[in-house]
Amino acid sequence: MRIISGAWRGRPIIAPEGLATRPTSDRTREALFSMLTSRLGSFEGLRVADICAGTGALGLEALSRGAAHCTFVEREREAIAALKTNIAKLGANAEIRATAAEGFSGGPFDLVLIDPPYGTGLGQKVLGTIKLAPGGWVSIETGKAEAVSVPGFAVEAERVHGKAKITLLRADLLATSDVERS
C-alpha cells in the first residue's frame, strides 16, 4: 500500500498481519479522493476524522493532500501499532484515539472518513456522536450491496468499486436531493 497523491505521494504504509484489518484498496482510495477533490477543491486546513482507521490510509491520504490534522479512531491493537508506525514514518500531524468507534465523540470535523467492517451498519451508527463542521462531508465505505441511510444526512454520491461502495453524505443538504450514481 502507498499514499496516492500529495506531499507523501508514493510513500509506502504498512498494514497489520492477518484478516482483522481490511485496508481500502489503492484504487478505491483514489476514487474516493477524486470524488472529494471535485467537491472540496482543496484539503488545505481541513480537520479530519478517520473512524475505524485500520492502517490510517484514508486519514494519511487527506493529510498528504494538505489537511491540517487527523484524529484516527481504532480499537484493534495490531492496527494501532501499524497506525503509529505509519504516522511516525510520515511525520503526520495526528492523534490516535484507541477506542471503539461507537464510543468516540469529537469534532467539529470538516471531513469524516468511516471504513467499518462490512455488514455492521457501524458507519451509520457513529454519526450521531460526531460533530461535523458547517458544510462538512462524510464518507462511509460499505460492502457494495449495503444501503446507507442516516437521518439528518443526504446522500450526495455513491460509487461501487469492486466489493466496496463509497457513499458521500452532507448534513446540510435536503433529504430530497438528487443522488449521483454510477
N, C-alpha and C positions, 0 to 999 in steps of 0.2 A: 504494500500500500504506500501511497505517496500523496503529498499535497499537490492539488491540481493547478492552482494559479496563485498569483500574488507574490509577496516578498519571499516566501518559502517554497515557491514552485519547484517541484521535482524532489523535494526533500522526503526521505522515507520516514514512515512512522511504523511502530510495531503494534502487534495485536497479541493478546494473551493466547497461550496454547489452549486447545480444547474447543468445545462447541458452545460453551456458556455465553460467549460474545459473538454476535453476528455483525461484523463491520459492514457499513454501507459501501457497496462497490464503487470503484472509481467512476464508472460510467453513470451510476445513479447520482453520485455526488456532483458530477459535472453537470448533469441535467438539472438538479435542484438549484445549484448556484447560478446557472444560466437563467432559470426562471426568476430567481430572486434579483439578480442583477438587472433584468429588464424592468422590474417593478421598483426597486430601490434606487437604481442608478449607481450608488456607491455604498460601501460598507463603512466608510470613514466615520470614526467616532461612535459607532453603534455599541450598545451594551447587549450582550448575547447570553442566552442560557442554552446549554446543551444538556438535555434531560435524557436519562438512560444513555449516558455518554459513551460507554464502552471504551474504545481506543481514543475517543476525543476527536475523531476525524472531521466531524461536522463543525464543531466549535473552532478547531485549529484552522480549518479552511477559511472560516469567517475572519479569524484574527490575521491570517496571511493576507487577506484582501483589505485589511485596514480597520477592522473592528477594534474598539478601544479596550474592551475587556470581555472575558468569557467566564461564566460560572458553570462548571461541569458538575453534574449530579449523577452519581453512580454508587451502587451498593456492593457490587461484586469485588472481592479483594484482589483477584488476579487482574481484573480490568483496571482497578485503581492503580495498581503497580505499573501497568503498561502506560496508563494515562500520565502518571507522574514522570515516567521516563520521557515520554513524548513532549510534555510541557517543558521539562528541563533542557532537552536537546535543542528545542526551538527558541528558548528564552521567552516563552509566551507570557503575556500579562493575563493571568488566570488564577482562579481559585477552584479547589475541589471540595464539594460537599459530599462526604461519604455517608449517604442516606438513601433510603428508598425514595423513588420518585414521588409516590403518593404522600410522603411525609415532608416534602420540600415546599417551602413558601418563600417568596422573594420577589425582587423587582423594584422598580419597573424595568422591564427589558424591552428593547426595540425589536429584537428578533428572538424567538424561542424555537429551538430545533429539538423535536422529540422523536426518538427512534426506539420505541419499546419492543419487547418481544412480540412477534406477530400473534394475532388472535386473542390478545388480552384486553383490548379496549383501554389500556392504561393511558395512552396518549390523550384520549378524550377526558379521562377522569382527572388528570393532574392540572388541567387548565383552570379549574376552579380555585386553586390555591396560589396561582402565579399572577403577579401584577404585570400587565402589559402597558407600555408607554402609549400615549395617544398616537394613532397611526401605525402601531406595531403590527408585526407579522408573525404568524405561527406556521411551522411546517411539521406535519406528522407523517412519518413513514409507517406504512402498514403492509400486510400482505395484499396482493392485487385484488382479491375478492372482498376485502373488508370495506364496509361503509364507514364514513366519518361524518358524524353529526354532533355538533356541540352547541347547546343553547347559548345565544348571545354572540355567536360567530357565524359568519357567512363563508361558504367555500368560494374562493377566488379562482382556483385552478386545481385540476387533478391530472396526473400523468402516470402511466404504468410503464415500468422499466423492468423487464424480466419478471421475477417473482414479487417485486416491490411496487407499491403505489405511493406516490408523493401527493399529499393534499396540502395546499396553501390556504390558510384561513386569515381573515381580518375581523377584528372585533367591531370596527366602526362602519361596516357595510350593512346594507339592508339584507335581511334574510332572503329576499326575493331576487337578489342579483343574478345575472346570467353567469353560468359556470362554463369556463373554457375547458374542454376535454379533448384528449387525443389518445 
